[in-house]
Amino acid sequence: MGFWKSLFGSDTLEPTKKTKLRQVPNQSGQIFFSTEKDIDLYELEELCDSVGWARRPIRKVRIALQHSFVVLSMWEHRGGFRRLIGFARATSDYAFNATLWDVVIHPDFQGRGLGKAMMEEMIRELRKSDISNISLFADAHVVEFYSQLGFNADPEGIKGMFWYP
């Protein structure tokens, strides 16, 4: 859908009060964050496909975004073209706790510090709402990345439990 939108619709996203510009070193374009929840779901699916995630029903992804406390997207903006290159969302009890979900950076942009920048931005957004406990679930190959950002595995001996149908 993102491809067709770029051909037939205005794909330029101008900065708004919810958008934060950040220049990427050694790139002619700009990278910016947005906390707008209105994201092209097909473009989000393309991003998730790029890292090999299993497909999810679009209708359920839409519901998940609508019910998320914070949605953070990262965009490459070059001339009149924009491209979704990163994404994360958080659910919350709106008082004490938040859990991060769906953290992804396009493989073409990994290794440039953008994942760290996105996580720092997400933590800033959550701290603005006085959220003090932030959790996430991480695959084994990214545990070290999150550890470097201050996340701890099972802090204070807390053990998570799960129920699956």
PyMOL commands that set and color helices and strands:
alter all, ss='L'
color gray80, all
select helices_A, chain A and resi 2-8+41-50+58-66+107-109+114-128+140-148+155-157
alter helices_A, ss='H'
color red, helices_A
select strands_A, chain A and resi 19-23+30-34+70-78+81-92+97-105+133-136
alter strands_A, ss='S'
color yellow, strands_A
deselect
rebuild
show_as cartoon
